[in-house]
Amino acid sequence: MNGKGYDINGNIIYELINGNGKIKEYDYYRNLMFEGEYSNGFKNGKGKEIGDCGNLLFEGEYLNEERNGKGKEYNNDCELIFDGEYLNGKKWNGKGKEYDYGKLIFEGEYMKGKRLGNGKEYDYNGNLVYGGEYLFGQKRE
C-alpha cells in the first residue's frame, strides 16, 4: 500500500510507502481509534489505542497487529492499570506492575496473564503485604 490519505478537514491520516509509515485509524463516526507505526502493512512499532470517548486505552509496542513488548494499559477513567510486558497480544507476560485507583498493588512476574514467579503485593497505603513466589496466580506460602 502506497500513498497519503486525508480526512474531510484535509488533515493527513496516513502516509505509507510500501506499507510502511504512520497511520491513524478512525471508526465510522470519525473518532480516532488508533495512531501509530505500520510496516509491511501491519501495526508494527509504537502505537496508541483510543477508546470511544477519546480516552487513551493502551500505548506501547506492536508486532504484526498485536501488542508485543512494553506497554501501558489504562481503564475508561484514564487511570493506569498495568505497566509491563505483552506477548502475542496478551498482557502480562514477563515483568509488570498492576495498579488500582492509581496505587501500585502488585509488581512481579507474569505468564499468560497470571502471576508466576517472584512478586510483591501491596495494600492501598503502599505497605508490603506479601513478598514471595506465585504459581498460576496463587501465592505459594
Secondary structure per residue as TSV (DSSP state, phi and psi in degrees):
chain	resnum	aa	ss	phi	psi
A	1	M	-	360.0	130.2
A	2	N	-	-129.4	150.3
A	3	G	E	127.3	-174.7
A	4	K	E	-125.3	146.9
A	5	G	E	-128.3	148.4
A	6	Y	E	-128.8	150.4
A	7	D	-	-83.5	-179.1
A	8	I	T	-67.3	-15.5
A	9	N	T	-95.5	4.1
A	10	G	S	86.4	6.6
A	11	N	-	-81.2	135.2
A	12	I	E	-69.0	132.8
A	13	I	E	-112.6	-19.3
A	14	Y	E	-158.1	153.4
A	15	E	E	-145.4	109.8
A	16	L	E	-125.6	140.9
A	17	I	E	-125.4	115.1
A	18	N	T	53.3	40.0
A	19	G	T	78.2	10.7
A	20	N	E	-117.5	141.1
A	21	G	E	147.3	-155.8
A	22	K	E	-112.7	147.7
A	23	I	E	-144.3	153.0
A	24	K	E	-122.4	132.4
A	25	E	E	-112.0	137.5
A	26	Y	E	-121.4	154.2
A	27	D	-	-85.1	-176.6
A	28	Y	T	-57.5	-32.0
A	29	Y	T	-91.4	11.3
A	30	R	S	71.6	24.1
A	31	N	-	-87.4	132.7
A	32	L	E	-64.5	127.7
A	33	M	E	-113.6	-29.4
A	34	F	E	-151.3	142.1
A	35	E	E	-141.5	124.1
A	36	G	E	176.2	-161.8
A	37	E	E	-95.9	143.7
A	38	Y	E	-123.0	144.1
A	39	S	E	-147.2	144.1
A	40	N	T	54.5	29.6
A	41	G	T	80.7	9.6
A	42	F	E	-128.7	162.2
A	43	K	E	-65.6	112.4
A	44	N	E	-143.5	121.9
A	45	G	E	112.0	-153.9
A	46	K	E	-85.2	145.3
A	47	G	E	-162.9	172.9
A	48	K	E	-135.2	135.7
A	49	E	E	-102.7	135.1
A	50	I	E	-116.0	137.5
A	51	G	-	-80.6	175.9
A	52	D	T	-58.0	-31.6
A	53	C	T	-94.8	11.4
A	54	G	S	84.9	8.2
A	55	N	-	-86.5	147.8
A	56	L	E	-73.0	125.4
A	57	L	E	-102.8	-34.6
A	58	F	E	-156.1	141.2
A	59	E	E	-139.4	130.8
A	60	G	E	169.2	-151.7
A	61	E	E	-103.7	146.9
A	62	Y	E	-127.6	151.9
A	63	L	E	-142.6	121.0
A	64	N	T	50.8	50.8
A	65	E	T	79.4	-6.5
A	66	E	E	-114.9	153.7
A	67	R	E	-64.3	124.9
A	68	N	E	-149.8	127.7
A	69	G	E	100.3	-155.6
A	70	K	E	-74.9	142.7
A	71	G	E	-164.1	163.6
A	72	K	E	-127.5	133.3
A	73	E	E	-115.8	141.4
A	74	Y	E	-123.8	153.4
A	75	N	-	-86.7	-178.4
A	76	N	T	-68.1	-13.7
A	77	D	T	-94.6	13.6
A	78	C	S	66.0	23.6
A	79	E	-	-96.3	135.8
A	80	L	E	-62.7	129.2
A	81	I	E	-117.8	-21.0
A	82	F	E	-153.8	139.6
A	83	D	E	-136.9	108.8
A	84	G	E	177.1	-151.9
A	85	E	E	-95.8	145.4
A	86	Y	E	-125.6	150.9
A	87	L	E	-144.5	126.4
A	88	N	T	50.8	42.2
A	89	G	T	82.9	-8.5
A	90	K	E	-99.3	132.0
A	91	K	E	-77.3	160.4
A	92	W	E	71.4	51.8
A	93	N	E	-120.5	114.0
A	94	G	E	105.6	-150.8
A	95	K	E	-86.4	146.7
A	96	G	E	-167.4	174.3
A	97	K	E	-134.2	135.1
A	98	E	E	-104.3	143.9
A	99	Y	E	-129.0	152.3
A	100	D	E	-139.9	122.0
A	101	Y	T	51.5	40.3
A	102	G	T	80.1	1.0
A	103	K	E	-105.6	135.8
A	104	L	E	-68.5	123.2
A	105	I	E	-115.6	-16.7
A	106	F	E	-159.1	141.1
A	107	E	E	-140.0	134.2
A	108	G	E	166.7	-150.5
A	109	E	E	-106.7	147.3
A	110	Y	E	-133.2	154.7
A	111	M	E	-144.6	122.3
A	112	K	T	51.8	41.4
A	113	G	T	83.6	0.5
A	114	K	E	-115.5	147.2
A	115	R	E	-65.6	127.9
A	116	L	E	-151.6	119.2
A	117	G	E	104.0	-152.6
A	118	N	E	-74.9	140.7
A	119	G	E	-163.2	164.1
A	120	K	E	-131.4	133.1
A	121	E	E	-112.9	138.9
A	122	Y	E	-124.0	153.0
A	123	D	-	-86.3	179.4
A	124	Y	T	-69.7	-11.1
A	125	N	T	-94.8	2.4
A	126	G	S	86.5	7.3
A	127	N	-	-81.6	136.8
A	128	L	E	-68.4	123.5
A	129	V	E	-109.1	-19.4
A	130	Y	E	-158.4	136.4
A	131	G	E	-139.1	119.2
A	132	G	E	166.5	-151.0
A	133	E	E	-92.3	143.9
A	134	Y	E	-121.5	145.4
A	135	L	E	-133.8	115.0
A	136	F	T	52.3	41.1
A	137	G	T	89.5	-6.9
A	138	Q	E	-106.9	143.2
A	139	K	E	-67.4	140.4
A	140	R	-	-104.7	95.9
A	141	E	-	-101.0	360.0
